[in-house]
């Protein structure tokens, strides 16, 4: 009886170890990209995106840039993972919450940083002109869930 319990426990531990190893991310690879090598692709919300490091659809670290045209509003949404974003150029208006509320937004000029905790609703507006931001996440896979307007 004890041998059976130990054997089942050992099998369970081995299964957990195998699952944990398979779910771990690949380490980031050596990457050097100059801006003229970026390949920008359209996004569903009307901007453009370039993947720089990793893949936000897979486990592990990733980094990409988004380019928003002037006056683009991104309605409230959230992501399943934590992220850190930096304004590279322009001024982005950013707010937290489930409703797009201009009075809750803060103007973030180039060099500004904000965080996006997991499932934290937020929204942005490129009110004054084109904006480029950089997003870094360390625990993909990521995604985007839109929040319906009330």
C-alpha positions as CSV (number, residue, x, y, z in Angstrom):
1,X,0.0,0.0,0.0
2,X,2.8,2.4,1.0
3,X,4.7,1.5,-2.2
4,X,1.6,2.3,-4.3
5,X,1.1,5.7,-2.6
6,X,4.8,6.6,-3.1
7,X,4.7,5.4,-6.7
8,X,1.6,7.5,-7.4
9,X,3.1,10.5,-5.7
10,X,6.3,10.1,-7.7
11,X,4.3,9.9,-10.9
12,X,2.4,13.0,-10.0
13,X,5.6,14.9,-9.2
14,X,7.2,13.8,-12.4
15,X,4.1,14.9,-14.4
16,X,4.2,18.3,-12.7
17,X,7.9,18.6,-13.5
18,X,7.4,17.7,-17.1
19,X,4.4,20.1,-17.4
20,X,6.4,22.9,-15.8
21,X,9.4,22.4,-18.0
22,X,7.3,22.4,-21.2
23,X,5.5,25.6,-20.1
24,X,8.7,27.5,-19.5
25,X,9.6,30.1,-22.1
26,X,12.5,29.8,-24.5
27,X,15.2,32.2,-23.5
28,X,15.4,35.4,-25.6
29,X,17.7,35.2,-28.6
30,X,20.4,37.6,-29.6
31,X,18.7,40.5,-31.5
32,X,20.0,43.7,-33.0
33,X,17.6,45.9,-34.9
34,X,18.1,49.4,-36.2
35,X,14.9,51.5,-36.8
36,X,15.2,51.2,-40.6
37,X,14.9,47.4,-40.2
38,X,11.6,47.6,-38.3
39,X,8.6,45.9,-40.2
40,X,5.5,47.8,-39.1
41,X,2.2,46.0,-39.6
42,X,-1.4,47.3,-39.1
43,X,-3.2,46.7,-35.9
44,X,-7.0,46.0,-35.5
45,X,-7.4,49.4,-33.7
46,X,-5.9,51.5,-36.4
47,X,-2.3,51.8,-35.5
48,X,0.8,50.0,-36.4
49,X,3.0,47.5,-34.6
50,X,6.5,46.1,-34.8
51,X,7.6,43.0,-32.8
52,X,11.2,43.5,-31.5
53,X,11.9,40.7,-29.1
54,X,10.1,37.5,-28.3
55,X,6.4,36.7,-29.1
56,X,3.6,38.0,-26.8
57,X,1.5,35.0,-27.9
58,X,4.0,32.5,-26.3
59,X,5.3,32.1,-22.8
60,X,8.2,34.4,-21.9
61,X,9.5,37.9,-22.3
62,X,8.5,40.1,-25.2
63,X,8.8,43.7,-26.4
64,X,7.1,45.5,-29.2
65,X,6.3,49.1,-30.3
66,X,3.0,50.6,-31.3
67,X,2.6,53.6,-33.5
68,X,-0.7,55.5,-33.1
69,X,-1.8,58.1,-35.7
70,X,-3.0,61.5,-34.5
71,X,-6.3,61.4,-32.7
72,X,-6.5,57.6,-32.4
73,X,-8.5,56.6,-29.3
74,X,-8.1,53.1,-27.9
75,X,-11.1,52.2,-25.9
76,X,-11.0,50.5,-22.5
77,X,-9.4,47.1,-22.5
78,X,-7.1,44.9,-20.4
79,X,-4.4,42.3,-20.8
80,X,-4.0,39.0,-18.9
81,X,-0.3,39.7,-18.1
82,X,1.6,42.5,-16.5
83,X,3.3,45.0,-18.7
84,X,5.4,48.2,-18.6
85,X,5.0,50.8,-21.4
86,X,7.2,53.7,-22.3
87,X,6.4,56.7,-24.6
88,X,9.1,56.8,-27.2
89,X,7.8,59.9,-29.1
90,X,4.8,62.2,-29.0
91,X,2.4,62.7,-26.1
92,X,0.0,59.9,-25.1
93,X,-3.0,60.6,-22.9
94,X,-3.6,57.5,-20.7
95,X,-6.2,56.6,-18.1
96,X,-7.2,53.6,-16.0
97,X,-10.8,52.4,-15.8
98,X,-13.7,50.7,-17.5
99,X,-15.0,53.9,-19.2
100,X,-13.2,56.2,-21.6
101,X,-13.0,59.3,-19.5
102,X,-11.0,62.2,-20.7
103,X,-10.9,63.8,-17.2
104,X,-9.2,60.7,-15.9
105,X,-6.4,60.8,-18.4
106,X,-2.9,62.0,-17.8
107,X,-0.7,63.5,-20.6
108,X,2.5,61.4,-20.9
109,X,5.2,63.0,-23.1
110,X,8.2,61.1,-24.6
111,X,10.2,59.4,-21.8
112,X,7.1,58.7,-19.6
113,X,6.4,55.3,-18.2
114,X,3.2,53.5,-17.0
115,X,2.4,50.1,-15.8
116,X,-0.4,47.7,-16.7
117,X,-1.1,45.2,-14.0
118,X,-2.8,42.0,-15.1
119,X,-6.5,42.6,-16.0
120,X,-6.2,46.4,-15.2
121,X,-8.6,48.2,-17.5
122,X,-7.0,51.2,-19.3
123,X,-7.4,53.4,-22.4
124,X,-5.3,55.8,-24.4
125,X,-5.6,58.7,-26.9
126,X,-3.0,60.1,-29.3
127,X,-4.8,63.5,-28.9
128,X,-2.1,65.9,-30.1
129,X,-0.4,63.9,-32.9
130,X,1.4,60.7,-33.8
131,X,2.7,58.7,-30.8
132,X,5.1,55.7,-30.5
133,X,5.1,53.6,-27.4
134,X,7.2,50.5,-26.4
135,X,5.6,47.7,-24.4
136,X,7.6,45.1,-22.4
137,X,6.1,42.0,-20.8
138,X,7.9,39.2,-19.0
139,X,5.2,36.6,-18.7
140,X,3.4,36.0,-21.9
141,X,1.3,34.8,-23.5
142,X,-0.6,38.0,-23.6
143,X,-3.8,39.1,-25.3
144,X,-6.3,41.9,-25.3
145,X,-9.8,41.9,-24.0
146,X,-12.1,44.9,-24.9
147,X,-14.5,46.2,-22.3
148,X,-17.9,47.1,-23.7
149,X,-19.0,50.7,-23.2
150,X,-21.9,51.2,-20.8
